[in-house]
Amino acid sequence: MVLPPSFVPVVVSLAIGAGLSWSFGLFLDPQLTDPDKVLPSEATFHGVDIGLRINYFYFRVGVFLLGALGFYALFGAWLSRIGKVLWVRRLLQLAAAAVGIYIGLKLLFYNPNHYPAATWYWLLALGAIFLWSVTWGRHQGYRPLLQPVVGLLGAVLSLLIAYQGSAANLAWTVLVLALCGALYRFSHVVWMGYALAPMLALLSVELGHSLWLSPLGMGQVLVFGLGMLLLVIAIRFSLVLGLLHRSPGAQWNFLLAATIVSLGAMVYCQTGYVDHYELFENANPANSYLRVFGQGEWPLFEFLSSHLLSEQLPAYLHYALFGHKDEPVFLRYAQVWLVFAPLVAYLFLARVFQSPTWAFLLVLMFPFVPFLFPARYFYAIISAFLLFNWLNHQSKSRTALGFAWWSWPCVGFCLWLAFLVIWRIDLAAAILPSVVLLVVVGAASGFIHKQRPIQLVVVVLVLALFGILTFMWANMYFQHSLPNRVFMALDYFGASQAHGYANISGSWNPLFVDLHYHWMPLLVAAVALGLVWVARIRCREKPDFLIISAIFLGFFYFFNAPRGLVRHGLVEGSDAAIGSFAALTIILALIRGLPRTLYPFAVAGLMAICVLMSKIGQAEQAVPLLSQALARIPSFESPPAEYTLSSIGAERKIPVDSVVHYLDNQLLPDETFIDFSNSPMLYFYANRSVPSYFNQSLQNLPTIEGQLLALPYFDYRAMPIAIVRHFPESWWDHTDGVPNSIRYPVIAKYIYEHYLPCDTIGGYEIWMAKQRLLDSTATSAISPQSWDLMWYPNYLGVRHKDQLDGSGRAMDLEAGIKAPAIGDVIGVQVGEGNADSWLELAYFASGAKMGSIRFNIGIPPGKYLVPIWAQPNWWLAPADSLGISGPGSDRIDNVVLHRHAGPYPNLD
């Protein structure tokens, strides 16, 4: 097959655009050289500007698109004539193949950690799928053969679960069969019941340990009946929204979907719980649970979690089934969202292939979740379903009156978008602009009629009005404190630099960076552009699900990319955030030109290649859903009647209990404490109110402005104890290498002014309010603090060189600083050098070293501001002498003290 002549201008233009993007990229460097606003983070300490990094990503994509489109507009006609020459087309085809093979081989063999086991597994799986396609794939004779297999699979799994658990599980299975027959009247009721049995056996295990249901079990029957009713409603709603179809094969489709959900429940649901006393990440769901059921607060209005409701709803579900319990056993449900991710993958592939059987096989045999994509991203695919259903509803009528804004597809779609905003804001931040851009591009290019989006605008306005009225009511109900909380939330969500990592990957891997920072964005941009062009023709009369969903997922990839470029995703060992659905978008675009019978084989093969090549060094972790389910069976049994702690959990419980016991002895029932150690779960274990709008009280206050807004929450009279740090210090006292007192200066100032060190309990250093602490029990100093601030003093100097208050005075290093104040910095002026170097400023009290701050200095001359006030020992035992040492000490021109300078001039 030779490249068609019409493709020559496209290929050449894309190549020119890619070349321009690469050339411009050589002159761009996302280094923090002239900061507008410096937030302390690992990225700042290493001299990386997260904002520039994100702009760099989008700039390259913009240059590529403008270059390709501009070249095509100028030289497309001339290239079309050249493209008629056969040897030119063959040469271009060979060049494109050579580039693809080179990139593929480089990716495949760059990292020696690709394990052959995963490679052989996928090759065997592809061979099996190919044999299936050539034998039964062209006719419907395989369905009667596969139906008993699926039913037998569900039966075997459910019987094994019943055997491992209790006889009651088998009784629940029989009850399920009867209910299915009564509610659905499908022809395959028996097989459907077997497929549902694993999931419902799990439900019986859960209900068997309910803490509030009656001994007679009537409550269990009621809850089970309610669950079945909700299942029926969900199925009917899915039919309305187009997730399932009323067709002769609907029963078969539902059978396969039920099997997927059952296997997902087996793999991802926990039947027992062991509290390992993790004190940071669990605070979002645990403190939400405490604040709702223990203290009667309202989520979103009175408190906020980093991911809004997504981490809270599983805890509420657990409460509905089991009632309130002081221990965090509800964290067993934290991964409940994973259960439905394979189902969404199945429904999506079934719609793309128009074959439930192929979708079922691929979901079972290939690691679509949670390895290839994070489970939460599959809820973005639901948006593609609803968006297509809305567009498809529009295409059924030719009159504007037919596009009523109150139509179910439009209302359901908008309600879903509204739900995303309060469910998980980071996901909504990528989905909402993707939808808007698709509608705008569709209206402009003609595959969405321009008058039709008005219904979406009307519904959005109605929902916005409802939101405004809700806000006004809440502002009155909560005594006009809501605007303050909204500003705090916006401040947190917008402070990307504060949570930025220096590297794009956990360890610097140039190939990994090139793939996800250069090649993948350009390829997805080209694919999205081509799909929009195709949609102008194929979607003008009726939308095509494959094309519409591929365009949406491509847009989602670009709007979701900044998350991976900042913190989550690549930097934590996975390309999920920045890669998101890039691979799937490319695959959907490639298979669009193939015969429909080859879709499954093409998707399976391309997905395997994507896993092996783009998941550098991680292919062995890709375990298929079926393999995970089979491996889970031997350990899938009922938990004991009482949730018990493992030996590890019991050992870690001792220090937590000692801290809780100390707090109970020192605090009145209505008093609480300040956590400055990044251990917010202590509030849950101590059953004390959280003095912050955020559940993770420190992590969500990375900016000065946000901390000032949060300051009214703190009151040393009602919070006489501050847990300042771990003893000895841990990573949580220097999150990402940034000391807590540097990252949270407002709170540190409050603690230094109103508290004094008192004791060390359970591995924590305890400070007590001065008005409650007897002088005889106060310690005069704490252990020496040694910090490495890297390039942070340099960027403080650059940022505030014109904002110092003029009170600087030359320092006598022997005289020291006897009375530090908030905002005190020491400005160190250095001359020009031949190479980067470093200095260390140390301070002493009575001849003993009390602390030190090390920082980098560059080649050009400049002033470096060292935030000395943040060292707690300087407050407790003022320095009587200073010293600066290091290989760059010969470059020091002068040392000057500036009062109330640095980034904290107005904290008072």
Secondary structure as the mmCIF struct_conf table of DSSP 4:
data_model
#
loop_
_struct_conf.conf_type_id
_struct_conf.id
_struct_conf.beg_label_comp_id
_struct_conf.beg_label_asym_id
_struct_conf.beg_label_seq_id
_struct_conf.end_label_comp_id
_struct_conf.end_label_asym_id
_struct_conf.end_label_seq_id
TURN_TY1_P TURN_TY1_P1 PRO A 5 SER A 6
HELX_RH_AL_P HELX_RH_AL_P1 PHE A 7 GLY A 25
TURN_TY1_P TURN_TY1_P2 LEU A 26 PHE A 27
STRN STRN1 GLN A 31 GLN A 31
BEND BEND1 THR A 33 ASP A 34
BEND BEND2 ASP A 36 LYS A 37
BEND BEND3 SER A 41 SER A 41
HELX_RH_AL_P HELX_RH_AL_P2 GLU A 42 PHE A 45
TURN_TY1_P TURN_TY1_P3 HIS A 46 GLY A 47
STRN STRN2 VAL A 48 VAL A 48
HELX_RH_AL_P HELX_RH_AL_P3 ILE A 50 ILE A 82
TURN_TY1_P TURN_TY1_P4 GLY A 83 LYS A 84
BEND BEND4 VAL A 85 VAL A 85
HELX_RH_AL_P HELX_RH_AL_P4 LEU A 86 TYR A 110
TURN_TY1_P TURN_TY1_P5 PRO A 112 ASN A 113
HELX_RH_AL_P HELX_RH_AL_P5 PRO A 116 THR A 135
TURN_TY1_P TURN_TY1_P6 TRP A 136 ARG A 138
BEND BEND5 HIS A 139 HIS A 139
TURN_TY1_P TURN_TY1_P7 GLN A 140 GLY A 141
HELX_RH_AL_P HELX_RH_AL_P6 TYR A 142 GLN A 164
BEND BEND6 GLY A 165 GLY A 165
HELX_RH_AL_P HELX_RH_AL_P7 ALA A 167 LEU A 183
TURN_TY1_P TURN_TY1_P8 TYR A 184 TYR A 184
TURN_TY1_P TURN_TY1_P9 SER A 187 HIS A 188
HELX_RH_AL_P HELX_RH_AL_P8 VAL A 189 LEU A 207
TURN_TY1_P TURN_TY1_P10 GLY A 208 HIS A 209
BEND BEND7 LEU A 211 LEU A 213
TURN_TY1_P TURN_TY1_P11 PRO A 215 LEU A 216
BEND BEND8 GLY A 217 GLY A 217
HELX_RH_AL_P HELX_RH_AL_P9 MET A 218 LEU A 241
TURN_TY1_P TURN_TY1_P12 GLY A 242 GLY A 242
BEND BEND9 LEU A 243 LEU A 244
BEND BEND10 SER A 247 SER A 247
TURN_TY1_P TURN_TY1_P13 PRO A 248 GLY A 249
HELX_RH_AL_P HELX_RH_AL_P10 ALA A 250 TYR A 268
BEND BEND11 THR A 271 GLY A 272
BEND BEND12 PHE A 280 PHE A 280
TURN_TY1_P TURN_TY1_P14 GLU A 281 ASN A 282
HELX_RH_AL_P HELX_RH_AL_P11 ALA A 283 TYR A 289
HELX_RH_PI_P HELX_RH_PI_P1 LEU A 290 GLY A 294
TURN_TY1_P TURN_TY1_P15 GLN A 295 GLN A 295
HELX_LH_PP_P HELX_LH_PP_P1 GLU A 297 TRP A 298
STRN STRN3 PRO A 299 PRO A 299
TURN_TY1_P TURN_TY1_P16 LEU A 300 GLU A 302
STRN STRN4 PHE A 303 LEU A 304
TURN_TY1_P TURN_TY1_P17 SER A 306 HIS A 307
HELX_RH_3T_P HELX_RH_3T_P1 LEU A 308 GLU A 311
TURN_TY1_P TURN_TY1_P18 GLN A 312 GLN A 312
HELX_RH_AL_P HELX_RH_AL_P12 LEU A 313 PHE A 322
BEND BEND13 ASP A 326 GLU A 327
HELX_RH_3T_P HELX_RH_3T_P2 VAL A 329 PHE A 340
HELX_RH_AL_P HELX_RH_AL_P13 ALA A 341 PHE A 353
TURN_TY1_P TURN_TY1_P19 GLN A 354 GLN A 354
HELX_RH_AL_P HELX_RH_AL_P14 PRO A 356 MET A 365
BEND BEND14 PHE A 366 PHE A 366
HELX_RH_PI_P HELX_RH_PI_P2 PHE A 368 LEU A 372
BEND BEND15 PHE A 373 PHE A 373
HELX_RH_3T_P HELX_RH_3T_P3 ALA A 375 TYR A 377
HELX_RH_AL_P HELX_RH_AL_P15 PHE A 378 GLN A 394
TURN_TY1_P TURN_TY1_P20 SER A 395 LYS A 396
BEND BEND16 ARG A 398 THR A 399
HELX_RH_3T_P HELX_RH_3T_P4 ALA A 400 PHE A 403
TURN_TY1_P TURN_TY1_P21 TRP A 405 TRP A 406
BEND BEND17 SER A 407 SER A 407
HELX_RH_AL_P HELX_RH_AL_P16 TRP A 408 TRP A 423
HELX_RH_AL_P HELX_RH_AL_P17 ILE A 425 SER A 445
TURN_TY1_P TURN_TY1_P22 GLY A 446 GLY A 446
BEND BEND18 PHE A 447 ILE A 448
TURN_TY1_P TURN_TY1_P23 LYS A 450 PRO A 453
HELX_RH_AL_P HELX_RH_AL_P18 ILE A 454 TYR A 477
TURN_TY1_P TURN_TY1_P24 PHE A 478 HIS A 480
HELX_RH_AL_P HELX_RH_AL_P19 LEU A 482 PHE A 493
TURN_TY1_P TURN_TY1_P25 GLY A 494 GLY A 494
TURN_TY1_P TURN_TY1_P26 SER A 496 SER A 496
HELX_RH_3T_P HELX_RH_3T_P5 GLN A 497 HIS A 499
BEND BEND19 ALA A 502 SER A 507
HELX_RH_AL_P HELX_RH_AL_P20 PRO A 510 ASP A 514
HELX_RH_PI_P HELX_RH_PI_P3 LEU A 515 TRP A 519
HELX_RH_AL_P HELX_RH_AL_P21 MET A 520 ARG A 538
BEND BEND20 CYS A 539 LYS A 542
HELX_RH_AL_P HELX_RH_AL_P22 PHE A 545 VAL A 566
BEND BEND21 ARG A 567 GLY A 569
HELX_RH_3T_P HELX_RH_3T_P6 LEU A 570 GLU A 572
TURN_TY1_P TURN_TY1_P27 GLY A 573 GLY A 573
HELX_RH_AL_P HELX_RH_AL_P23 ALA A 576 GLY A 579
TURN_TY1_P TURN_TY1_P28 SER A 580 PHE A 581
HELX_RH_AL_P HELX_RH_AL_P24 ALA A 582 ILE A 591
TURN_TY1_P TURN_TY1_P29 ARG A 592 GLY A 593
BEND BEND22 LEU A 594 LEU A 594
HELX_RH_3T_P HELX_RH_3T_P7 ARG A 596 LEU A 598
HELX_RH_AL_P HELX_RH_AL_P25 TYR A 599 SER A 614
BEND BEND23 LYS A 615 LYS A 615
TURN_TY1_P TURN_TY1_P30 ILE A 616 GLN A 618
HELX_RH_3T_P HELX_RH_3T_P8 ALA A 619 GLN A 621
HELX_RH_AL_P HELX_RH_AL_P26 LEU A 625 ARG A 632
HELX_RH_3T_P HELX_RH_3T_P9 ILE A 633 SER A 635
HELX_LH_PP_P HELX_LH_PP_P2 SER A 638 PRO A 640
BEND BEND24 ALA A 641 GLU A 642
HELX_RH_AL_P HELX_RH_AL_P27 SER A 647 GLN A 666
BEND BEND25 LEU A 667 LEU A 667
TURN_TY1_P TURN_TY1_P31 PRO A 669 ASP A 670
STRN STRN5 PHE A 673 ASP A 675
BEND BEND26 SER A 677 ASN A 678
TURN_TY1_P TURN_TY1_P32 PRO A 680 PRO A 680
HELX_RH_AL_P HELX_RH_AL_P28 MET A 681 ALA A 686
TURN_TY1_P TURN_TY1_P33 ASN A 687 ASN A 687
BEND BEND27 PRO A 691 TYR A 693
STRN STRN6 PHE A 694 PHE A 694
BEND BEND28 ASN A 695 GLN A 696
TURN_TY1_P TURN_TY1_P34 SER A 697 ASN A 700
BEND BEND29 THR A 703 THR A 703
HELX_RH_AL_P HELX_RH_AL_P29 ILE A 704 ALA A 710
HELX_RH_3T_P HELX_RH_3T_P10 LEU A 711 TYR A 713
TURN_TY1_P TURN_TY1_P35 TYR A 716 ALA A 718
STRN STRN7 ILE A 721 HIS A 726
BEND BEND30 PHE A 727 PRO A 728
HELX_RH_3T_P HELX_RH_3T_P11 TRP A 731 GLY A 737
HELX_RH_AL_P HELX_RH_AL_P30 ASN A 740 ARG A 743
HELX_RH_AL_P HELX_RH_AL_P31 PRO A 745 HIS A 754
STRN STRN8 TYR A 755 ILE A 761
TURN_TY1_P TURN_TY1_P36 GLY A 762 GLY A 763
STRN STRN9 TYR A 764 ALA A 769
TURN_TY1_P TURN_TY1_P37 LYS A 770 ARG A 772
BEND BEND31 LEU A 773 LEU A 773
HELX_RH_3T_P HELX_RH_3T_P12 ASP A 775 THR A 777
BEND BEND32 SER A 780 SER A 780
BEND BEND33 SER A 783 SER A 783
STRN STRN10 GLN A 785 ASP A 788
TURN_TY1_P TURN_TY1_P38 MET A 790 TRP A 791
HELX_RH_AL_P HELX_RH_AL_P32 TYR A 792 ARG A 799
TURN_TY1_P TURN_TY1_P39 HIS A 800 ASP A 802
BEND BEND34 GLY A 806 GLY A 806
STRN STRN11 ARG A 809 ALA A 810
TURN_TY1_P TURN_TY1_P40 LEU A 813 ALA A 815
BEND BEND35 LYS A 818 ALA A 819
TURN_TY1_P TURN_TY1_P41 ILE A 822 GLY A 823
STRN STRN12 VAL A 825 VAL A 830
BEND BEND36 ASN A 834 ALA A 835
STRN STRN13 SER A 837 ALA A 845
TURN_TY1_P TURN_TY1_P42 SER A 846 GLY A 847
STRN STRN14 ALA A 848 ILE A 857
BEND BEND37 ILE A 859 PRO A 860
STRN STRN15 GLY A 862 VAL A 866
HELX_RH_3T_P HELX_RH_3T_P13 ILE A 868 ALA A 870
HELX_RH_AL_P HELX_RH_AL_P33 PRO A 872 LEU A 876
BEND BEND38 ALA A 877 ALA A 877
BEND BEND39 ASP A 880 ASP A 880
STRN STRN16 SER A 881 SER A 885
BEND BEND40 GLY A 886 GLY A 886
TURN_TY1_P TURN_TY1_P43 PRO A 887 GLY A 888
HELX_RH_3T_P HELX_RH_3T_P14 SER A 889 ARG A 891
STRN STRN17 ILE A 892 HIS A 898
TURN_TY1_P TURN_TY1_P44 ARG A 899 HIS A 900
TURN_TY1_P TURN_TY1_P45 GLY A 902 PRO A 903
TURN_TY1_P TURN_TY1_P46 PRO A 905 ASN A 906
#
